[in-house]
């Protein structure tokens, strides 16, 4: 039964404590033992799941109570963890940090409660000794519904330092399940939006993940951690299923006619991938497939043409600003994308896709589908958004409400076209994005599992455009 899959949530008092190292290391260490490990990430992060996938050989999946709603966290987890021996869920930020102004919503603690999963607290102990007991005691007792089952001490300096930490924690009543020293080989490089994605690092990423697994296996009590995971409470929810939810979407303009399996003559939807476009949710491709599409991935850095027979195009997030010269140099593909858009075929572009469809990025020619220019900025735009569709598009009819997330250090001018994509309420009221012919382009990342009829509508447009 899926509900009985052993599971752990890896949390921390704050960002930078070592959650990704520990979570990825645990995934790799347990996978090396022959366990089928299901990797998950709390929140909208696209980068960490790439490292998780490398550690486990399975698709990294996000659990976001803001984008998808609390009611979908359990079903999406069960879908990803089906048939696995263990699930490891990496938290986000500090354990109790959630969506701004929304209390615990979308925090690691919130997701742990929804999953009835024990929490392992990763503590950066580099600048403390006895004070660690007060810190751990505070996190363990703050919310009685959150079960902190153990602590892993990270960046411990020496045997003497470890002894002091263990002595202090004896009084906190939370067992020490691991102690990790500093290790340069497990560190992953960062840049303007966080860690460098796996797709860009190749063999270096493989070596880093292997080092994380070896360090965690050597420094943590894997048997005790597995026993803790097996003590998770049972989940009563059924696994999320793309075909089923397409047949049960809520009433309204996005209601589908019913589940339709993929057919050999289904429209071909090309999805951008490769090093420049690494951000996507696995459920999007699953929904498109369940709606009848044939989903094919292509690499805008390498492929000079869209896949033969492309009827629709999805360009998700990523780092086109890092690869602007290479993307610009691929003139045949830029022309093919522009021609497809001019034909009226559905094109869904999020963030990086918006930049790629613009006239230019940092002065370099892009696809020119949108009469807009994009450039790098010093300002980080980050946060959840409540949005409503302003214009009818290949994704939604005007008035459709969705939740999304923005995360970028670029600016597009103008920020909206004559027919904007979304009206956003916070942090300030504004319209943003572009809807023209079949194109829907916006900075907003959305999770289609929260509104599965989006995929149905997109595929139907691919059939008829």
Beta strands, then each sheet from edge to edge (+ up, - down):
strand 1: 6-12
strand 2: 37-42
strand 3: 61-63
strand 4: 86-90
strand 5: 118-124
strand 6: 148-156
strand 7: 176-181
strand 8: 190-191
strand 9: 194-195
strand 10: 268-273
strand 11: 294-299
strand 12: 310-315
strand 13: 346-350
strand 14: 360-361
strand 15: 364-365
strand 16: 373-389
strand 17: 401-413
strand 18: 422-424
strand 19: 430-432
strand 20: 434-436
strand 21: 439-442
strand 22: 445-446
sheet 1: 3+ 2+ 4+ 1+ 5+ 6+ 7+
sheet 2: 8+ 9-
sheet 3: 11+ 10+ 12+ 13+ 21+ 20-
sheet 4: 15+ 14- 16- 17+ 22-
sheet 5: 15+ 14- 16- 18+ 19-
end
